[in-house]
Amino acid sequence: MKDDVLFPYVSIIVPVFNESKNLGECLNSLVCQDYPKNRYEVIVVDNGSTDDSVSIAKKFTEKVFIKEDVKVGGVRNFGVNQAKGEVLAFIDGDCVASEKWLSKAVAFLGNEKVGGVGGGYLLRDRPSWVERGWKLSSAKETRRVKALAGGSFILNRALFEQLGGFNEKINAGEDTKLSVDITDKGLELWFLAECYVVHLGYPETLKGFFKRQFWHASSYLKSNYGLKDKVFLTVILFLLSMASFLIFLFTGFPVALWGSVFVIFCPLAFFINQIRSQGLKDVPMESLFFSLVLSFVYYLGRGGGFMHSIFRGR
């Protein structure tokens, strides 16, 4: 009975799709948590992997399920349906948690003002230039945030069910959507220093980075939080500016040239915000240059993904 009060039962849910490269490290970090072993479970939900992700998962937990033909929100929700915990902890199959990830999160959730906790992403050892340019800082700090990432997202089950869980219609951004739903109820979201996770799945190449941003933007039309998302609004501005630039090229209309300035302004503003949010401490100049390049690729990918979703009606 004492353990029930001090250590509420936690269900850790891990959505997986072709993660054989990183899944072992992820699951090993979860079975090595400093939380009482009889007070949590690890549930893996495979989204139809074609590699040996399922066989790897079965080496760490008996609770391995397969849920195909649904988006990531549906995979996460399916995991909840199999879970018995009063606290739900979501982590991605390419993320590695510290041993205090669970215990610190559960303790912090004891504050009735807090709706959810988690942490940011850290770089793996020997990252590529793309990874270093995208993630400038490796600092871990406890602070209040506006949104949590699906790779480290812990909340009480009662709140999760009250809000209807993750959106199952969108390809990406289901974590941001749930975060908005939580803060709309007046509850707080927090990053905890102990809840940062090492993200092994960052794109390592420029092509991979572009494809990731293209995919993330493919669900803007169904996200239902577009007007609350400043990045979404700047993507629209970027696309309108690109259109103005093309009009100038083909017509020579001078007013269109003024409209095209946001082709530069939006990525530059994004780059500056990246620096402000991640900090400049101990960041090499070459990483700042890489970050500037990625800011432009980011908008090209996001803009392309959004336009693709319009033509596909998604």
NORKA-V978977 format. One line per field, one symbol per residue. psi: psi as a letter, one per 40 degrees, with the letter a starting at -180 (. if undefined). A space follows every 50 residues. Layout:
psi: ???
This chain:
psi: ddddddgihhhhhhhhhffddeddddddddeeieihdeeiihhhhhffie afdddddeedieghihgifiiddddddddddeieiehhhhiiefihiiee ddddddddeeheehdiiaiaiiiiifiiddddddgdieihihiiidiiie eghhiiddddddeeaiheeidiedddddddddddeeiihihideeiihhe eiheidddddddddddeeeddedeedeehddddddddddddddddddddd dehddddddededdddddddddddddddiehfhidddddddddddddddd dddddddddddef.
